[in-house]
Amino acid sequence: MSDDFFYRISLIGFLIIFSSMVFFLTKYRDKKDNTISQTSNTELINFLKL
C-alpha cells in the first residue's frame, strides 16, 4: 500500500470522526439547553403559583 493512499484514507477517516463528534456535541448541547430552559420554566410556574 502506497503512502499517498494511506494518507488519503487517514484524512478521510479523521474528517468523518471529527464531523460526527461535532454533530453529536451540538445535538447534546441543544438537548441540554432545552432541559435547562424547561427547568427554569417549571421553577417560574411554581413561583407564580405561590
Secondary structure, DSSP 4 states (H G I P E B T S, - for coil): --HHHHHHHHHHHHHHHHHHHHHHHHHHHHHHHHHHHHHHHHHHHHHHH-
